[in-house]
Amino acid sequence: MGVRLMVVDDHRLLAEALASALKLRGHRVLAAAAPTAGVADLVVSRAPEVCLLGTAVPAEPGVFDPIVRIKRDRPQVAVVVLGPVPNPRGIAAAFAAGASGYVRHDERIEGVERAMIKARAGEAAVAPQLLQGAFTELLNPAAQPDDEGQRLLRILTPREIEVLVRVAEGEDTRLIAAGMGIAPSTARTHVQRVLMKLGVGSRLEAAALAARTGLLDRAAEPSEGGTE
C-alpha cells in the first residue's frame, strides 16, 4: 500500500522531482514544497503519514526546528531527513529533534522508499553504513570529515561555477548563453564540462549534488572557486 507523504526540500525543483518519482511508484504525495517559516504549519495541517525533509546543512543550528514542532503537534507523522553524508552531529541533531530516519541525498529511489515504509511502521530508518561512519568519526575525533562541497568547488573554474548556479536555477542552454553573453554552443560545452567534473549524468543530478553539498552557498562567497 502506498505511503501518504509530503516532500519538503530547500530547492523546489528537487522536491517536485522526488515527488513525481514517488507518485509513479504508487505513493500519494500531498504536497511538495520548499522549506520556509511555514513548513511545520503545512505539515501539521495536512498530517501525512511520512514527511521527507531535505536539507543541505544537517549540522546547522535550528535546521531541524520544524521537526520538533511537527512531532509536538502531530506525533504520528514520521519525518525522514534527506541530506548529505553527515557528521555525527548531523545525525544526532536529526534524531534528537524527533526524526524517524536519515537517508543520504544520493540514495536510489528504492532506498528512499524503503526508509519511508520503515518510518511509517515506527522503525528507525537509517542505513547501517551511515551509523558505522558516524561511530567511526566519534571514535576518531582527530579525523576531519571530508568537505565534499569545497572539494567540488575547487575543481570548477569561476565560469563553470556560474554555469552550475544557472543550471540549479533552472535555466536552459539558451538562457545561460544569453545571461553570460556567450554562444549557445559554448554554453552547452560549459554545461557538459560541469557534468563531467561533478561525475553526474544530468542537469538535475548536478543541481541536486550542488544543493546537497552546500556548493551553491559556497559559490556565493568571493574567496571560493577555482581558476580559469
C-alpha positions, 0 to 999 in steps of 0.5 A: 500500500502506498505511503501518504507523504509530503516532500519538503526540500530547500530547492523546489525543483528537487522536491517536485522531482522526488515527488513525481518519482514517488507518485509513479511508484504508487505513493500519494504525495500531498504536497511538495514544497520548499522549506520556509517559516511555514513548513511545520504549519503545512505539515501539521495541517495536512498530517501525512503519514511520512514527511521527507525533509531535505536539507543541505546543512544537517549540522546547522543550528535550528535546521531541524526546528520544524521537526520538533514542532511537527512531532509536538503537534502531530506525533504520528507523522514520521519525518525522514531527513534527506541530506548529505553524508553527515557528521555525527552531529548531523545525525544526532541533531536529526534524531534528537529533534524527533526524526524517524530516519536519515537517508543520504541525498544520493540514495536510489529511489528504492532506498528512499522508499524503503526508509519511508515504509520503515518510518511509517511502521515506527522503525528507525530508518537509517542505513547501517553504513551511515551509523558505522561512519558516524561511530567511526568519526566519534571514535576518531575525533582527530579525523576531519570529515571530508568537505565534499562541497569545497572539494567540488568547488575547487575543481570548477573554474569561476565560469563553470561555477556560474554555469552550475548556479544557472543550471540549479536555477533552472535555466536552459542552454539558451538562457545561460548563453544569453545571461553570460553573453556567450554562444549557445554552443559554448554554453552547452560545452560549459554545461557538459564540462560541469557534468563531467567534473561533478561525475553526474549524468544530468542537469538535475543530478548536478543541481541536486549534488550542488544543493546537497553539498552546500556548493551553491552557498559556497559559490556565493562567497568571493574567496571560493572557486577555482581558476580559469 
